[in-house]
Amino acid sequence: MEANDMAEKTRFKGTILGKELTITSSESQAHMKAVFELANEQLDHIHQAAPKLDDNQLLTLLAINALSDQLNMQIKRDEEK
């Protein structure tokens, strides 16, 4: 079992696209607040660039962008080793 699996988890309420979500996380409340704020900022940018997209399309693009960023960071870390 990894250390994160053993960490105490707490509930966090946040809002995405005007809808309140409650999630369970081992991250701090401040961290999760920052994550939700960043997600909403990025969703606003995507919406401004493509105003005809519905919420599901916006969320899909946000997820793909986040995964692309994660993959690029992993590639960079692997190259630095």
C-alpha positions, 0 to 999 in steps of 0.5 A: 500500500502506498503512503497516499493510500494510508493518508487521511482523506477529507471531503471537499466541496467545490464548484465547476461550471456552476455545479457544486461537487463534493470529492474525497481527497487526501490533499489539503483544503487549500490545495483542492481550492486552488485546483478548482480555481485553476480548473474554472479559469481554464474552462473559462479560457476554453469557453472563450476560444470555443463558445459553442461547446457544451459543458461536457465538451468543455470538461473533456477538453480540460481533461485532455489538456491536463493529461497532455500537460502531465505527459509532457512533464513526465517526458521532461522528468524522464529526459532529465534523469 
